[in-house]
Amino acid sequence: MNTLVGKVAFVTGAASGIGLGIAEALAQAGVKVMMADIDGEALAREVARLSATNADVAGVRADVSLKAELQRAADATMERFGKVHILINNAGVGGGGDYGDWNDAGWEWVIGVNLMSVVWGIEIFGPLMEAGGKAGGEGGHIVSTASMAGLVAAVAPGYNATKYGVVALSEGLRPKLAAKGIGVSVLCPGFIRTRIMESARAVPERLAGKVALPDASALPSEFAAMAAQAIQNGIDPLYVGELVVEGIEGDWPYIFTDNQFESGVDLRFAAIKAGFDKIRGRTPRY
């Protein structure tokens, strides 16, 4: 997308952290933004703050782990702005339990928010974006937030699995949607100054008391302290938003926030390459 001025964006998880940073950066670039979040109070506060800067923003409360609520949010976006050009599938949660602690409710929650909301977001907003895409000359773009844990399995199993899924989904859809005038990028942030460690606050009422949440006291003290400090001193979410704006304008396939985990990605692909080396020269049996 060569210019973003006057375009319309829908952003999930927009009341705090990376989602708020993206919503603010888009608004600063002249984009009209519908902000969605499960935290209605925080959402109203941030919509009011951005509106006071003359940004054209609105808010809709939605639990993105429920497809019907995403559909309702899409309807609200169309009613407010008439069209949509940019979809930011950003909402995400940590937790869900580690091996030996996970349960069905935890998987339902983490998969619902981190992966299925991305699937449903594309399913619901894709046709709306196509309407003004290649044929209409306006174009469109989808950015889905994964994580460096979507390239290197370094966090909890459920989190890793969903973030790998977002990467795979984005990579697979990029060539297909390009033909329809819609760009696709996957955002893989590192340590960002967010409230990801407080994901328990976003557990929906239907799953309250059922989700296995991470127990910080069970983590090695050095690791817990490192993670907490890394996030507290992490990258400014608004800077991440500015990178996303640049990524949309330049149609970047991958949007990274820093090089901190580049060596980990190199090691992963070296291990994959080593797996092929083990069978090189062998003749398969058929």
Backbone bond lengths (Angstrom), bond angles and torsions (degrees), N, CA, C in turn:
res aa  C-N    CA-C-N  psi(-1)  N-CA   C-N-CA  omega(-1)  CA-C   N-CA-C  phi
1 M - - - 1.452 - - 1.529 108.35 -
2 N 1.322 115.91 116.17 1.461 119.96 -175.34 1.515 113.39 -71.54
3 T 1.313 116.61 -33.53 1.454 119.80 178.70 1.519 109.83 -138.12
4 L 1.331 115.94 141.01 1.460 120.48 -178.53 1.526 112.49 -104.87
5 V 1.296 117.44 -11.57 1.467 120.73 -177.11 1.525 110.51 -58.77
6 G 1.331 115.81 126.39 1.452 121.18 178.11 1.511 114.96 86.18
7 K 1.344 117.00 -7.21 1.454 119.92 178.17 1.531 110.35 -74.96
8 V 1.335 116.63 165.39 1.466 122.65 -178.55 1.524 108.83 -117.39
9 A 1.329 116.46 132.44 1.463 121.58 -179.97 1.517 110.64 -123.73
10 F 1.334 115.05 148.03 1.462 122.44 172.52 1.521 106.59 -118.01
11 V 1.356 116.59 125.88 1.461 121.57 -174.52 1.522 109.76 -126.40
12 T 1.336 117.29 124.67 1.464 120.12 176.45 1.529 110.32 -95.57
13 G 1.322 115.64 155.98 1.459 120.48 -175.77 1.507 110.77 61.99
14 A 1.330 116.30 38.29 1.463 121.69 -167.56 1.517 114.93 -91.50
15 A 1.328 118.96 1.04 1.459 120.47 -176.22 1.517 113.26 -89.98
16 S 1.334 117.24 -7.10 1.467 119.16 179.93 1.519 109.63 -161.71
17 G 1.317 116.02 170.11 1.450 122.35 172.25 1.516 115.29 56.73
18 I 1.331 115.29 -140.02 1.460 120.71 -175.51 1.525 111.28 -61.95
19 G 1.330 117.59 -41.12 1.458 120.25 -179.81 1.512 112.30 -59.42
20 L 1.320 116.59 -42.11 1.461 120.51 178.31 1.525 110.03 -67.14
21 G 1.333 116.42 -41.30 1.459 119.53 178.08 1.517 111.92 -60.49
22 I 1.334 116.68 -41.30 1.464 120.58 178.50 1.531 110.68 -67.12
23 A 1.342 116.46 -45.28 1.467 119.99 179.93 1.529 110.72 -59.47
24 E 1.325 116.45 -42.00 1.464 120.20 -178.58 1.525 110.93 -68.48
25 A 1.333 117.09 -43.35 1.461 120.03 179.89 1.526 111.24 -64.54
26 L 1.329 116.80 -39.59 1.461 120.07 177.08 1.525 110.60 -63.48
27 A 1.324 116.61 -44.09 1.466 120.58 179.55 1.525 110.37 -61.38
28 Q 1.325 116.76 -39.97 1.465 120.90 178.71 1.529 111.18 -65.61
29 A 1.338 116.04 -26.04 1.467 120.65 179.01 1.530 112.25 -86.33
30 G 1.332 117.05 4.62 1.459 120.88 177.39 1.505 115.29 91.61
31 V 1.346 116.19 15.20 1.468 120.78 179.77 1.530 109.98 -90.11
32 K 1.317 116.40 142.03 1.459 121.96 172.24 1.525 107.38 -84.12
33 V 1.324 117.96 130.12 1.459 120.38 -169.05 1.525 112.30 -125.77
34 M 1.343 115.45 127.07 1.458 121.36 167.78 1.515 106.74 -97.11
35 M 1.323 116.53 117.92 1.451 122.79 -177.26 1.530 109.17 -100.11
36 A 1.339 116.49 128.50 1.461 121.14 -179.84 1.524 109.40 -120.61
37 D 1.328 116.14 141.87 1.468 120.54 178.50 1.522 108.57 -163.70
38 I 1.341 115.42 155.43 1.467 120.46 177.87 1.528 111.56 -78.03
39 D 1.341 116.66 -22.16 1.465 122.49 -179.01 1.519 108.88 -91.17
40 G 1.322 116.19 93.97 1.453 121.13 -175.56 1.514 114.13 -62.66
41 E 1.322 117.33 -37.04 1.467 121.06 -178.34 1.526 110.71 -67.16
42 A 1.332 116.39 -48.77 1.464 120.10 178.89 1.523 110.57 -63.81
43 L 1.321 117.05 -37.74 1.456 121.67 179.83 1.525 110.64 -61.84
44 A 1.322 117.12 -47.44 1.463 120.76 -179.90 1.525 110.87 -61.03
45 R 1.326 115.98 -39.60 1.466 120.81 -179.78 1.531 111.07 -63.60
46 E 1.333 117.10 -45.36 1.459 120.03 -176.83 1.521 112.07 -74.31
47 V 1.321 117.31 -34.58 1.471 119.90 174.96 1.527 109.65 -61.98
48 A 1.331 117.18 -42.60 1.461 121.17 178.79 1.526 110.72 -64.24
49 R 1.330 116.89 -41.21 1.467 120.54 -178.89 1.524 110.76 -63.67
50 L 1.327 116.61 -46.58 1.458 119.24 -178.90 1.530 111.73 -70.30
51 S 1.316 116.06 -36.04 1.465 119.82 178.02 1.524 111.22 -61.29
52 A 1.329 116.13 -32.87 1.466 121.03 179.56 1.523 112.05 -66.84
53 T 1.341 117.38 -15.21 1.466 121.46 177.48 1.527 110.72 -95.77
54 N 1.335 116.23 11.20 1.469 123.79 -177.76 1.533 113.05 73.48
55 A 1.322 117.07 15.56 1.457 119.96 174.45 1.528 108.89 -72.61
56 D 1.322 116.43 142.97 1.463 121.23 178.83 1.531 107.29 -91.40
57 V 1.323 115.70 88.02 1.459 121.25 -177.11 1.519 110.42 -129.44
58 A 1.316 115.01 156.41 1.465 121.98 174.94 1.520 106.85 -144.86
59 G 1.326 116.91 168.12 1.450 120.41 -177.82 1.518 112.42 -133.15
60 V 1.338 115.51 149.80 1.458 120.93 174.79 1.525 107.32 -142.53
61 R 1.338 115.83 125.43 1.460 119.25 178.51 1.521 108.86 -75.28
62 A 1.330 116.50 133.49 1.464 120.06 -179.54 1.516 110.49 -155.84
63 D 1.316 116.15 136.91 1.457 123.38 169.29 1.526 105.24 -92.43
64 V 1.331 116.84 102.61 1.457 120.28 -171.62 1.524 112.89 -72.06
65 S 1.337 117.42 -7.44 1.467 118.91 175.27 1.518 111.62 -78.45
66 L 1.329 116.99 0.34 1.460 123.17 175.88 1.529 108.69 -118.07
67 K 1.315 116.85 118.02 1.460 121.64 -176.17 1.526 111.98 -58.26
68 A 1.324 116.90 -37.91 1.460 120.51 -178.33 1.521 111.44 -62.54
69 E 1.332 116.65 -35.01 1.468 119.26 -180.00 1.528 111.28 -73.39
70 L 1.328 116.94 -32.60 1.463 119.72 174.42 1.523 110.44 -66.67
71 Q 1.326 116.54 -39.36 1.459 120.24 177.70 1.529 110.20 -63.43
72 R 1.323 115.90 -42.18 1.471 120.18 178.53 1.526 110.56 -62.56
73 A 1.337 116.60 -38.68 1.458 120.78 178.75 1.527 111.04 -67.21
74 A 1.331 116.50 -36.96 1.464 120.42 176.71 1.526 110.76 -64.53
75 D 1.330 115.62 -41.70 1.470 120.20 178.06 1.521 110.35 -61.67
76 A 1.338 116.63 -40.82 1.462 121.03 179.36 1.528 110.92 -65.70
77 T 1.333 116.17 -36.50 1.460 120.62 178.72 1.521 110.83 -64.80
78 M 1.329 116.37 -45.09 1.460 120.43 179.74 1.526 111.45 -66.83
79 E 1.323 116.11 -37.20 1.463 119.49 178.83 1.530 110.82 -65.89
80 R 1.348 116.47 -37.80 1.465 121.04 -177.13 1.518 112.60 -79.65
81 F 1.346 117.35 -42.47 1.464 120.10 -171.62 1.529 114.35 -116.30
82 G 1.334 118.45 -15.16 1.458 120.59 175.67 1.514 116.08 86.26
83 K 1.325 118.06 -19.48 1.461 122.20 179.49 1.517 108.75 -163.10
84 V 1.321 116.05 172.75 1.470 120.42 177.20 1.525 108.00 -147.15
85 H 1.339 115.14 136.56 1.463 121.38 -178.80 1.529 113.09 -116.50
86 I 1.326 116.57 -25.82 1.462 120.93 -173.38 1.519 109.17 -128.89
87 L 1.330 116.11 127.33 1.461 122.09 176.26 1.517 108.38 -114.34
88 I 1.329 116.66 123.41 1.461 122.05 176.93 1.524 107.90 -113.77
89 N 1.333 116.16 99.17 1.465 121.59 176.09 1.535 108.26 -83.56
90 N 1.315 116.62 87.86 1.459 119.70 -171.38 1.521 115.07 -110.44
91 A 1.306 118.63 -27.48 1.472 120.94 -173.40 1.522 110.91 -52.85
92 G 1.327 116.38 134.96 1.454 120.13 -179.87 1.514 111.42 -158.24
93 V 1.327 115.81 154.13 1.464 121.34 179.19 1.521 109.31 -136.73
94 G 1.327 115.44 154.71 1.459 121.24 172.13 1.521 108.27 -99.89
95 G 1.311 116.28 -176.72 1.459 118.76 176.84 1.512 112.52 90.69
96 G 1.324 115.26 -158.74 1.451 121.57 -176.02 1.511 112.48 99.13
97 G 1.332 116.80 -8.08 1.459 120.10 176.90 1.512 113.34 93.69
98 D 1.320 116.28 145.37 1.453 122.42 176.22 1.529 108.94 -92.45
99 Y 1.313 117.84 178.16 1.458 121.84 177.97 1.535 109.44 -55.10
100 G 1.317 115.61 130.58 1.453 120.81 -177.92 1.518 113.13 93.05
101 D 1.343 116.60 -16.03 1.462 120.80 -178.38 1.519 112.97 -120.03
102 W 1.344 117.05 -16.68 1.460 117.56 -174.12 1.523 111.04 -71.94
103 N 1.335 114.81 160.98 1.464 121.32 176.97 1.526 108.35 -146.48
104 D 1.314 116.36 174.72 1.465 120.31 -175.46 1.526 112.08 -63.15
105 A 1.330 116.99 -37.43 1.462 120.11 -179.17 1.524 110.44 -64.49
106 G 1.332 115.74 -40.86 1.460 119.64 179.28 1.518 112.13 -63.83
107 W 1.332 116.78 -43.09 1.456 120.39 177.20 1.525 110.85 -64.22
108 E 1.330 116.87 -41.16 1.468 120.40 179.20 1.519 110.84 -58.68
109 W 1.333 115.36 -42.86 1.462 120.80 -177.92 1.531 111.65 -67.85
110 V 1.331 116.56 -52.89 1.459 120.55 -175.95 1.525 111.26 -65.96
111 I 1.327 117.26 -43.83 1.463 119.71 178.78 1.527 110.29 -67.16
112 G 1.332 116.77 -40.26 1.461 120.30 -179.21 1.513 112.88 -60.47
113 V 1.342 116.41 -47.46 1.463 120.31 -177.87 1.523 111.78 -76.92
114 N 1.332 116.55 -49.73 1.463 120.17 -170.13 1.517 114.57 -79.03
115 L 1.330 117.50 -30.10 1.466 119.52 -175.06 1.522 113.53 -118.79
116 M 1.341 117.54 -53.67 1.460 119.03 -175.38 1.519 112.51 -65.75
117 S 1.334 118.15 -31.26 1.463 119.01 177.18 1.523 110.91 -65.23
118 V 1.346 116.45 -30.15 1.463 120.67 176.00 1.529 109.34 -70.30
119 V 1.330 116.58 -46.25 1.468 121.30 177.63 1.526 110.08 -58.31
120 W 1.329 116.09 -50.15 1.466 119.82 -178.12 1.525 111.68 -67.22
121 G 1.325 116.98 -37.52 1.461 120.14 178.54 1.521 110.96 -58.72
122 I 1.331 116.05 -45.46 1.464 120.02 179.47 1.525 110.47 -67.84
123 E 1.333 116.55 -40.24 1.475 120.81 179.26 1.527 111.30 -62.03
124 I 1.315 116.75 -40.59 1.467 121.01 -175.62 1.528 111.75 -82.49
125 F 1.334 116.72 -45.67 1.463 119.80 -173.81 1.526 113.06 -87.12
126 G 1.361 116.97 -21.42 1.463 119.25 -178.96 1.520 113.50 -53.59
127 P 1.334 118.71 -53.30 1.464 119.85 179.60 1.531 113.02 -61.83
128 L 1.327 117.12 -33.03 1.464 119.81 177.46 1.519 110.97 -66.79
129 M 1.335 116.33 -37.50 1.455 121.12 178.30 1.525 111.05 -72.63
130 E 1.341 116.74 -36.91 1.457 120.54 178.86 1.521 111.38 -60.24
131 A 1.319 116.34 -33.38 1.464 120.51 -177.18 1.523 111.65 -58.67
132 G 1.316 116.53 -30.97 1.463 119.72 178.65 1.511 111.54 -114.91
133 G 1.325 117.01 15.00 1.458 122.08 -175.19 1.508 113.62 -79.96
134 K 1.336 116.39 -125.21 1.461 120.70 -173.05 1.530 111.56 -58.89
135 A 1.323 116.02 -43.64 1.461 119.53 -177.92 1.523 111.31 -67.18
136 G 1.340 115.64 -39.00 1.456 119.26 -178.53 1.510 114.15 -84.29
137 G 1.319 116.80 -9.62 1.457 119.68 177.15 1.514 114.99 79.51
138 E 1.338 117.57 3.84 1.454 119.61 -177.01 1.518 112.66 -95.15
139 G 1.323 117.20 -27.57 1.453 120.72 179.64 1.508 112.40 76.31
140 G 1.315 115.41 170.92 1.458 121.40 179.35 1.513 109.79 -157.13
141 H 1.323 116.08 167.89 1.462 119.62 179.37 1.528 109.81 -155.20
142 I 1.339 114.32 141.18 1.461 121.80 176.60 1.522 108.44 -119.15
143 V 1.332 115.99 128.62 1.462 121.78 172.27 1.521 107.37 -121.07
144 S 1.325 116.47 123.55 1.460 120.85 177.92 1.524 108.88 -116.00
145 T 1.322 116.42 130.94 1.452 121.23 -177.77 1.518 110.82 -83.67
146 A 1.312 116.14 115.19 1.464 122.52 171.20 1.525 106.15 -100.86
147 S 1.313 116.83 -120.64 1.462 122.73 -177.98 1.520 106.77 -179.98
148 M 1.322 117.45 164.24 1.454 118.34 168.12 1.523 109.39 -62.76
149 A 1.355 116.80 -21.28 1.463 121.17 174.37 1.527 111.39 -72.81
150 G 1.326 116.95 -2.59 1.451 121.35 172.47 1.518 112.03 -90.94
151 L 1.336 115.60 -3.64 1.463 121.30 177.95 1.522 111.50 -122.80
152 V 1.319 116.02 -24.71 1.465 122.64 177.60 1.522 106.86 -134.59
153 A 1.326 118.13 119.00 1.471 121.72 -175.86 1.523 109.90 -73.76
154 A 1.333 115.39 85.07 1.465 119.09 -171.39 1.522 114.05 -118.34
155 V 1.331 117.52 1.76 1.468 119.48 -177.19 1.532 107.84 -120.75
156 A 1.325 117.98 -146.01 1.466 122.14 -179.70 1.530 110.15 -77.69
157 P 1.346 117.89 152.72 1.471 120.99 -175.95 1.524 114.29 -54.58
158 G 1.331 116.88 -47.49 1.453 119.31 -178.43 1.513 112.37 -63.89
159 Y 1.318 115.86 -42.05 1.465 120.82 178.95 1.524 109.86 -62.79
160 N 1.334 116.43 -48.87 1.460 120.72 179.00 1.529 111.40 -56.34
161 A 1.336 115.97 -48.81 1.460 120.74 -175.72 1.522 111.83 -60.31
162 T 1.330 116.67 -42.78 1.467 119.46 -179.18 1.518 111.56 -69.79
163 K 1.324 117.16 -38.05 1.457 119.52 -178.29 1.532 111.61 -72.73
164 Y 1.348 116.84 -36.05 1.462 119.10 171.77 1.529 109.31 -60.66
165 G 1.331 116.64 -39.27 1.453 120.65 179.44 1.511 112.71 -62.01
166 V 1.330 116.85 -40.32 1.464 120.94 178.96 1.525 110.53 -65.32
167 V 1.329 116.89 -39.41 1.468 120.25 177.05 1.521 110.19 -62.69
168 A 1.332 116.72 -49.10 1.470 120.82 -178.54 1.523 111.59 -62.17
169 L 1.319 116.88 -42.26 1.460 121.26 179.86 1.526 110.35 -61.60
170 S 1.318 115.82 -44.24 1.466 120.58 -178.53 1.523 111.21 -66.04
171 E 1.339 116.17 -44.42 1.461 119.83 179.59 1.530 111.10 -62.16
172 G 1.331 116.56 -41.32 1.456 120.53 -178.00 1.518 113.44 -69.69
173 L 1.331 116.47 -35.08 1.460 120.13 -176.59 1.525 113.53 -83.83
174 R 1.330 116.98 -20.16 1.466 119.45 -174.54 1.529 112.68 -54.68
175 P 1.342 120.40 -52.69 1.470 118.69 -179.49 1.526 113.03 -68.79
176 K 1.329 117.24 -33.02 1.464 120.35 -178.70 1.532 111.12 -66.83
177 L 1.337 116.54 -44.73 1.467 119.83 -176.64 1.520 112.61 -80.39
178 A 1.342 117.16 -20.62 1.464 119.31 176.72 1.527 110.28 -58.80
179 A 1.323 116.05 -35.95 1.464 120.92 179.80 1.524 111.98 -66.53
180 K 1.336 116.01 -18.16 1.461 121.13 179.83 1.531 111.63 -101.74
181 G 1.320 116.53 8.18 1.463 120.57 178.50 1.509 113.81 82.00
182 I 1.343 117.02 18.35 1.461 121.12 -178.62 1.524 109.25 -117.94
183 G 1.323 116.84 121.85 1.455 121.65 175.74 1.516 110.67 -82.31
184 V 1.314 116.50 154.94 1.464 121.74 179.45 1.526 109.34 -134.05
185 S 1.322 116.11 126.25 1.459 122.19 176.63 1.515 109.22 -128.03
186 V 1.336 116.43 150.02 1.458 120.52 172.51 1.520 107.64 -117.09
187 L 1.317 115.57 128.40 1.462 122.87 179.69 1.522 108.94 -93.52
188 C 1.332 116.40 122.41 1.463 121.45 179.96 1.524 108.60 -120.40
189 P 1.334 117.36 84.15 1.461 120.12 -177.97 1.525 112.51 -78.74
190 G 1.326 115.09 157.06 1.459 121.66 172.42 1.513 109.21 -94.87
191 F 1.334 117.20 -132.38 1.458 120.85 178.85 1.529 109.37 -81.26
192 I 1.321 115.48 113.20 1.464 122.71 -178.74 1.525 108.10 -118.31
193 R 1.309 116.44 148.56 1.466 120.90 -178.45 1.533 109.25 -76.01
194 T 1.330 115.21 86.38 1.465 121.85 -178.16 1.524 109.64 -130.95
195 R 1.344 115.40 -175.07 1.465 121.69 178.13 1.534 110.60 -107.59
196 I 1.334 116.68 32.11 1.463 120.49 -177.07 1.529 111.63 -59.97
197 M 1.348 117.45 -29.99 1.457 120.43 179.37 1.522 112.39 -73.47
198 E 1.355 115.72 -8.97 1.463 121.03 179.40 1.529 110.64 -109.34
199 S 1.323 116.77 31.07 1.468 120.86 -175.99 1.520 113.17 -59.98
200 A 1.332 117.56 -21.66 1.470 120.51 -179.30 1.522 112.03 -57.71
201 R 1.325 116.02 -25.61 1.471 119.30 -179.19 1.523 112.19 -66.53
202 A 1.356 116.61 -17.50 1.460 120.82 -175.96 1.523 113.23 -103.03
203 V 1.332 117.82 7.35 1.468 119.46 176.97 1.535 108.44 -65.82
204 P 1.337 118.53 123.85 1.468 120.06 -178.31 1.523 111.70 -68.65
205 E 1.320 115.74 158.56 1.468 121.48 -176.05 1.523 111.96 -57.64
206 R 1.326 117.69 -35.90 1.466 120.27 -176.76 1.529 112.08 -65.90
207 L 1.345 117.12 -19.13 1.463 121.12 -179.05 1.527 112.86 -114.35
208 A 1.333 116.19 5.50 1.463 120.35 -177.68 1.528 110.89 -58.28
209 G 1.324 116.24 130.72 1.456 121.53 178.94 1.511 114.72 80.90
210 K 1.336 117.58 -3.84 1.462 121.07 -177.20 1.531 112.91 -107.68
211 V 1.326 116.08 -20.23 1.457 120.58 -174.60 1.518 110.71 -85.11
212 A 1.334 116.28 132.37 1.463 120.76 174.80 1.514 108.03 -77.01
213 L 1.327 116.18 117.26 1.451 121.72 -177.66 1.516 110.19 -103.27
214 P 1.337 117.84 151.30 1.456 119.87 -179.63 1.523 111.13 -63.80
215 D 1.323 116.56 138.44 1.457 122.66 178.75 1.524 108.12 -103.09
216 A 1.338 116.34 101.91 1.459 120.65 -176.72 1.519 111.96 -58.59
217 S 1.332 116.57 -31.48 1.465 119.51 -178.13 1.527 111.79 -69.46
218 A 1.360 115.95 -18.35 1.458 119.67 -179.41 1.527 112.10 -86.72
219 L 1.323 116.25 -10.81 1.452 120.25 179.37 1.517 110.44 -80.67
220 P 1.317 118.58 150.60 1.463 119.87 172.40 1.515 109.65 -55.61
221 S 1.320 117.58 131.58 1.460 121.54 -173.42 1.527 112.66 -55.52
222 E 1.341 117.14 -38.08 1.458 120.13 -179.12 1.525 110.80 -66.41
223 F 1.355 116.46 -41.49 1.457 120.32 179.39 1.525 110.66 -66.39
224 A 1.349 116.74 -45.07 1.459 120.75 -179.49 1.522 110.66 -60.42
225 A 1.316 115.95 -42.63 1.466 120.11 -179.88 1.520 110.52 -66.17
226 M 1.343 116.72 -40.50 1.458 120.48 179.94 1.520 111.15 -63.03
227 A 1.351 116.00 -47.35 1.463 119.96 -178.22 1.527 111.11 -63.22
228 A 1.326 116.13 -44.63 1.464 120.15 -179.80 1.526 110.95 -61.82
229 Q 1.324 116.40 -43.35 1.460 119.94 -179.36 1.522 111.47 -68.00
230 A 1.348 115.84 -39.95 1.467 119.79 -179.77 1.523 111.45 -61.70
231 I 1.322 116.53 -40.21 1.465 120.27 179.26 1.526 110.69 -73.17
232 Q 1.322 116.64 -42.27 1.469 120.33 179.47 1.525 111.42 -60.86
233 N 1.329 115.85 -36.90 1.462 120.93 179.73 1.527 111.52 -101.17
234 G 1.324 115.70 21.03 1.456 120.54 -175.00 1.517 113.51 -73.67
235 I 1.322 113.64 -179.73 1.460 121.85 -177.97 1.525 110.62 -68.12
236 D 1.315 116.36 144.18 1.463 123.41 179.32 1.535 109.48 -64.32
237 P 1.336 118.29 125.79 1.477 120.34 179.44 1.522 113.66 -57.56
238 L 1.329 117.51 -30.45 1.466 119.31 179.27 1.527 110.43 -66.52
239 Y 1.327 116.84 -35.55 1.470 120.47 175.28 1.531 109.79 -62.53
240 V 1.340 116.72 -40.46 1.463 120.41 176.72 1.526 109.40 -61.03
241 G 1.335 116.11 -42.26 1.455 120.08 177.74 1.514 112.27 -60.08
242 E 1.322 116.59 -40.00 1.463 120.62 178.78 1.531 110.80 -65.18
243 L 1.342 116.95 -37.24 1.460 120.35 175.95 1.528 110.83 -64.63
244 V 1.331 116.27 -38.97 1.464 120.70 179.17 1.522 110.32 -63.92
245 V 1.322 117.18 -42.23 1.467 120.60 177.02 1.524 109.72 -58.43
246 E 1.328 116.23 -46.35 1.469 120.44 179.32 1.531 110.64 -64.09
247 G 1.345 115.79 -38.64 1.457 119.88 179.28 1.513 112.61 -65.05
248 I 1.331 117.21 -37.39 1.470 120.81 177.32 1.525 109.76 -67.02
249 E 1.318 116.20 -46.24 1.472 120.24 -179.33 1.529 111.25 -62.14
250 G 1.340 116.58 -35.93 1.464 120.29 -177.67 1.511 114.46 -97.12
251 D 1.346 117.26 -0.18 1.469 122.39 -179.42 1.531 111.21 55.40
252 W 1.332 116.02 49.60 1.464 120.12 178.23 1.524 109.59 -71.67
253 P 1.322 119.86 134.69 1.468 120.16 174.75 1.527 112.16 -70.94
254 Y 1.348 116.47 -37.97 1.461 121.61 178.96 1.524 108.46 -123.59
255 I 1.330 115.39 136.13 1.465 120.62 175.37 1.520 107.25 -117.60
256 F 1.321 116.95 112.04 1.460 122.72 177.77 1.522 109.06 -105.51
257 T 1.317 116.29 154.66 1.465 120.03 -179.39 1.518 112.77 -100.16
258 D 1.347 117.19 -18.28 1.458 121.68 -178.00 1.521 108.47 -170.39
259 N 1.326 116.67 178.14 1.464 121.95 -177.63 1.523 113.15 -103.94
260 Q 1.342 117.11 11.29 1.459 120.27 -171.72 1.529 113.41 -57.81
261 F 1.320 117.14 -35.84 1.465 120.34 -174.51 1.530 112.89 -105.87
262 E 1.311 116.97 13.16 1.462 120.02 -178.80 1.524 111.54 -60.34
263 S 1.335 117.78 -39.67 1.462 120.39 -179.68 1.527 111.36 -65.25
264 G 1.345 116.66 -33.90 1.457 120.21 177.10 1.516 111.84 -65.23
265 V 1.330 116.57 -38.50 1.464 120.75 176.59 1.532 109.81 -65.46
266 D 1.341 115.94 -41.43 1.462 119.97 177.85 1.529 111.11 -59.51
267 L 1.334 116.84 -42.56 1.461 121.07 -179.86 1.521 111.29 -64.94
268 R 1.333 116.63 -40.09 1.466 119.76 179.31 1.526 110.67 -62.04
269 F 1.331 116.25 -47.88 1.455 118.43 -178.14 1.528 111.76 -70.47
270 A 1.327 117.19 -27.74 1.464 119.75 174.23 1.524 110.34 -65.94
271 A 1.333 116.78 -38.58 1.464 120.56 177.95 1.529 110.98 -66.98
272 I 1.332 116.66 -37.75 1.466 120.25 177.08 1.528 109.97 -64.91
273 K 1.327 115.56 -44.49 1.466 120.36 179.02 1.528 110.28 -61.32
274 A 1.332 116.55 -38.75 1.467 120.45 179.35 1.523 111.06 -63.63
275 G 1.317 117.26 -32.58 1.459 121.11 176.84 1.517 111.73 -63.41
276 F 1.328 117.02 -40.23 1.460 120.53 176.26 1.528 110.87 -68.21
277 D 1.332 115.44 -36.70 1.469 118.95 -179.77 1.535 111.31 -61.03
278 K 1.325 116.94 -32.28 1.470 120.43 -177.44 1.524 112.45 -65.91
279 I 1.328 116.98 -25.43 1.472 119.05 -178.05 1.517 112.35 -109.24
280 R 1.336 115.87 3.36 1.463 118.68 -179.10 1.542 109.94 -62.95
281 G 1.292 116.55 134.26 1.454 121.21 178.60 1.518 114.57 89.76
282 R 1.316 116.87 -11.07 1.459 119.00 178.94 1.535 109.74 -84.51
283 T 1.329 115.63 148.48 1.464 120.99 178.97 1.527 108.71 -100.97
284 P 1.337 117.91 116.41 1.469 119.96 179.56 1.522 111.95 -62.70
285 R 1.334 116.94 149.18 1.467 122.38 174.30 1.537 108.16 -92.71
286 Y 1.312 116.24 137.52 1.469 121.01 179.31 1.515 109.78 -124.88
